[in-house]
């Protein structure tokens, strides 16, 4: 099983280049970074992880710039977002950022996609909360048109793009896409429709939910099986063995949003799982 990591990198934590080097030297498989453009100081939306909202949420580095720095100092380390709030981006710009990062890292990028939880943050980007799932699907389709081998036009419910010259291209046509969110028929149908798999936060309840996802995948006519990557996991030997028994091939462990010394101590502790 590949053991990757995630962390809220901020202006107060270990730097991306230092962390990336240490991960690759120790044999960890990857680095996934979350995204928040900003956290409105006054909000009605309760934080799903509990209040008060942890300090790092309002201080996160831009994941694409941070992952670019990580790519520049590594050769094998997989890079990903966990997650990108696709609705909060212009899709033409986002397609360019993703393609550039994937090209420069020689195909090491995974696009983790999420719908978000912070209504006020999304509203500042002009997002209508009730249609954010449909908007996400539409923007992914538009980006795929820009990544196509030949100039391809796209016209959707929320946006369009002319047939265009758009280079560089992602190395494998499109990066691997993993969709985050709570288990259920709506999410699983969307994964089967346009993603490559699921990023379940914490990884609880997979014994019951994996067969449901796999059935949705099969009914959509998708070949093989969806990738399932438990995310932000607090590890134990028993938990990782359980994931392996379920046929999972990758897990993402949660690192503390801390300075270099504490993060490296945690990596040394997590190394026993490699």
Secondary structure, 3 states (H helix, E strand, C coil): CEEEEEECCECCCCCHHHHHHHHHHHCCCEEEECCCCCCCCCCCCCCCCCCCCCHHHHCECCHHHHHHHHHHCCCCCEEEECCEEHHHCCHHHHHHHHHHHHHHCCCCEEEEEECCCCHHHHHHCCCCHHHHHHHHHHHHHHHHHHHCCCCCCEECCCCEECCCCCCCCCCCCCCEEEEECCCCHHHHHHHHHHCCEEECECCCCHHHHHHHHHHHHHHCCCCCCCEECEEEECCCHHHHHHHHHCCCCEEEEECCCCCHHHHHHHHHHHHHHC
